Amino acid sequence: MQIDIKTDNVEPIRNTFAHVARRLGTDKVASRYQEGTLDIQSEINFHYRPLWDPDHEIFDRDRTAIKMEDWYAFRDPRQYYYGTWTIARSRQQDSMERNFSFVEKRELFNSLDDEWRQRVANVMLPLRHLEYGANLNNTYITAYGWGTAITQAANFAAMDRLGIAQYLSRIGLVMDGNSGELLDAAKQDWMESEAWQPLRQLVEDLLVVDDWFELYVAQNFALDGLMYPLIYQRFDQQMAAHGGAAIAMLTEFMVDWFAEHSRCVDAFLKTAANESAENKALLSEWARLWSARAAEALMPVATMGVGDEGFTTMAELQDALQTRGQKKAGLDM
């Protein structure tokens, strides 16, 4: 018996979904990012206004003072939709697990002297509470923002911040032999230590910012733009000079995450600023206001972390953030 195997090409009737084709044209093949992002925001059939905010629809463009002709003008330079984000984070998680295993098996924390071991506990571990605040803030942006292009990126950032809080908690557990004593002490510091109260107040003030785009600027540009370089660059350099290279291995995700997250934040702010002079003026005002507050709140932490170089370090970081805002985000700072 002879069997003939034939192949045939089946031409698709259309190359993408209708809501994407309306933007790109019916003959163009869309990327997965475009299919998972464009025109997904709910706009009709809300039925009723929320009882807690009867002046707005459940999803409403007017929840921010920023105005956009097209809220899908935003583009994530990472091209993250759910699939690519989960794949990227899975790979990073595997790498971090290897790092933690390496540090624990070889007891690398033993090379850190007692003074700097305590300084790591005092400076880094309370930040897990800040990370939880950042999670809440980005969740708020996700809930009340407009347009999937920006809200899905905020949602990814919210979940990333939970992961960072967990990494910080694990560092504390590695340091104290899984007793949890250092984490309890870090919580006590966050709640009561004088050095942490300005930053704690700032985090709590951000929790009640009404305009979600202002919150985006305050959290993701201003506070993160100063805190991450302070802790994971400047303080990390100090630790490395005192036998704390193991800490760098356990904070690798934070360094990589901030670099990619900053690209996304800068791209979004630049797009909004380029939309109109009014947008640019408002975004610039928010950036100046919240970066000044963040610098003031972080000053005691900087002094605790890098000692006498705290004031100089914060001044340099403020200058760097100002330059970043001008050159990469298109703001007047």
N, C-alpha and C positions, 0 to 999 in steps of 0.2 A: 504494500500500500504506500502510496506517495502522498506526503502532506506538503502543500505549498503554503508558506507563511508570507503574507503580504502586509505591508505597512501602508498606512494612509495618514495624511495630515488633515487635522480638523482645524479649520480656521475659526477663531472665536468671533462671535457676532459683535461683541464689544470688548474693549481692553480693560475697562475698569468700571467702577460703580457709577451710577447716574449722578450722585451728588459731587463726585470728583470730576466727572466728565464735564459738568457745567462750568468748571473753572479751567480745566486743562484742554478741553476739546475731546471729542469722541474717538479720535484716531491715535491718541497718545497713551502709552503704557505708563501708569502711575507707579510710583514707588510704594512700598508697604507703609512708609512713614506718611506719605500723602493720603493714602487710603484710610489710615488710622487716625488722621488728624483733621482733615478739611471738612468743614460744615457738619460737624457732629453735634454741636451745641444745640440743646433743646430751645426752641423759640416760640412755639405755639402750644395751645391746648393745656395751659397751666390750670384752668378751671377756677382757681381762687387765689387771692393774695394771702401771703402768710400772716397769721394772726399776730405774730411777734413783730411784724414790720409791714403794716398795711399800705405804706407809701410805695412799696416796690412789688414787682412780680417776684416769684420764686427765683427765677433767673432774670436779671435785669442789667442792662448796660449802664444805667445811672447809679449803680452802687460805687462807682469811682468817678472822680472829677476828670480823669484822663478820657479824652475822646478820640476814637479811631473811626475812620471811614470803613475800614475792613479789619476786623479783629483777627482775621486769619493771615494778616500780613506778617505776623511773627513766625519766625522759623528757628527751630532748635538746631544749632550747628552740629550737635551730636547725632541728629536724626533719630532721637529716641522715641519709639512707641513701645508698647508693653513688651513685645517680643525681644527687641534689641536691648532694652533696659535690663530685663531679667537675665538675658544671656551674659551681658557685661558684668552684672553684679555677681552672678554665679561664679564666673571665672575669678573675680577678685576675692570672693569668699574662700574659694579653694586656696588661693595664694595666702590669704591671711591665716587660715587654719594651719598651713605649713609653718608660717612664721611663729605662731603661738607654740606649736609643738616643738619647734627648734629651740626657742628661748626656754621653755619649761624643762625639756630634757637635759639641756646643758647648763641649767641654772645660771643663766647669764646675768640675772639680776644681782648675783653675788658680787659682781665687779663694781657695782654702784655703792659708793660709800654711804654711811648712815645719814649724813646731812642732806645729800642730794636725793637719797631715797625718800626722805620725809618731804623734801621740796617737791618732788614729783607728785606725791600723794596730796600735798596742799594745793598745788597749782592746777593739776590736770583732772583729778577725780571729781571735784565739784562741777566741772563743766558738763557732766552727763545730765545735770538738771537744766542747764542752758539748752542742751540739745533737745530735750523733751519740749521745752518752750518753742524751739524752732520747728519741731514737728507740728505742734498745735497751730503755729502761725501759717505754715505752708498748707496745712489742712484747711484753714479758714480761707486762704486764697483759692484753693481748689473748689471749695463749696460755693463761694460767692463771686469768683471771677467769671469773666465772660470769654468764651472761645476756647475750644479744646487745645489750640496751639500753646496757650500759656497755662491753662489749668492742669493739663496732664504733666507738664514739666514740674509744676509745683507739687503735684501729688507724688511724683517720683522723688523729689527733694524731701518731702515729708517722711517718706519711708526710709530714705537714706539716713536721715537724722536719727531715727530710731536705731538703725544699725550702728551708727557712730556712738550713740549712748551706750549700746551694749558692748562695743569694743572697749570703751573707757571703763565700764564695769568689770570686764574681764581682766583688764590690766590691774585693777585693784585687787581682784581675787588672786591673780598670779603673784602679786607682791606680798600678800599676807597669808599665803598658803590656803586659800579658799575659806578663810574664817569669816570674811565679810566685815571685819572690824574696821578696815580702812574705808569701806564704803559708808558705813554708819558714821564714821568721823567726818567724811566728806559732806554728807547730808547735813550734819550738825553745823559744819562751817558755812555751807550755803544758806542755812536758815539764820545763823546767829553771828558768824564772824564779821567784824566790822569791815574787813577788806573786801568781802563779797557783796555787801549790801547795795552799793551803787549799781553793780551789774545785775543783781537780783531785781532791783527796782526797775531797771530798764527793761528786763525781760517781761516783767509783769505789766509794765506800761504798754509794751507792744501787744500784749494779749487783748487789749481793749481798743486798739486802733481800728476805726470804723472803715475807712477807705482801704480796700484790699490792695490797690496798687501802691498806695503809700506804704502799707505794710510790706509789700514786696521789696520796695526800695530800702526800707529801714532794716529789715532782717537780712535779706539776701545780698544786698550791696554794702550797706554801711556797717552793720555789726559784724557780719561774716568777713567783710573785706579788711577789717582790722584785727579781729580775734584770731582768725586762722593763721595769718602770717606771724602774729605775735607768739602763739603757742607752738605751732608746728614748723616754724622756721627759726625764729630768734631763740625761743626757749629750748628748742631741740638742739641748736648749736651749742648752747651752754651745757646741756646734759651730755652731749657727745664728748665734750672736753673733760668731763668728770666721770667717765666710764659708763655712760648711759646709752651706748649705741644700741642696746637691746630695745630701748623704748622706740627708737626710730623704726625698727622692724615692726613693732606693734601699732604704729601710727601711720604706716604706709598708705592705708586706704584713705585716711583723712587728707593726706597731701595730694594724692591723685584725684580724689573727689573734688577738692576745692579748685584745682586747676581746671577741670572740665566744667564744673558748675559755674565758675566765673565767666567762662566763654559764653554760656547760655544766658546768664544774667546780663552781661554787657550787650549781647545781640538784641535781647528784648528791649532794654532801655534805649538803645540807639534807634531801634525801629519806632518806638513811641515818640522819642524826641524829634525824629525827623518828620513826623506826621504834621506837626504844627508848632509855631512859636509859643503858643499857650502851653502845650504839653511840655516843651523843653524847659520853659520857665518854672513850671510847677515841679517837674521831676528834679530840676537843679536845686530848687528850694528845699525839697524833701531830703535830697542827698546831703546838702550842707547841714541841715538841722540835725539829722539822725547820725551823721558821721561825727559831728561835734559831741553829741550826747554819748555815743559809743566810746569815743576816745576818753572822755571824762570818766565813764564807768569802768573802763579797762585799766586805767592808770594804776590803781592799787594792785591789780593782778600783775601788771607789768613789773612793778616794783618788787613784788613778792617773787616773781619768776627770774628776772634778770638783774635784780639788785639795783645798784647805783646807775646802771645804764637805762633804767626804766623810762625816764623822761625823754632822753635822747631817742630811745627806740620808738616810743609812741609818736614823737615828732616826725621821725623818718617814715613810719608807717602811714601817718596822715598825709604826708607829701606824696607817697606812692599811690595812695587811694585817690587823691585829688588828680594826679596825672592819669591814672586809669580811667577815672570818670570823664575826663576831658577827651582823651585820645581814643578810648575804646567804646565808651558809652555815649559820647557826644553831648555831655552835660557841661554847664557852666558852673565850675566849682572854684 
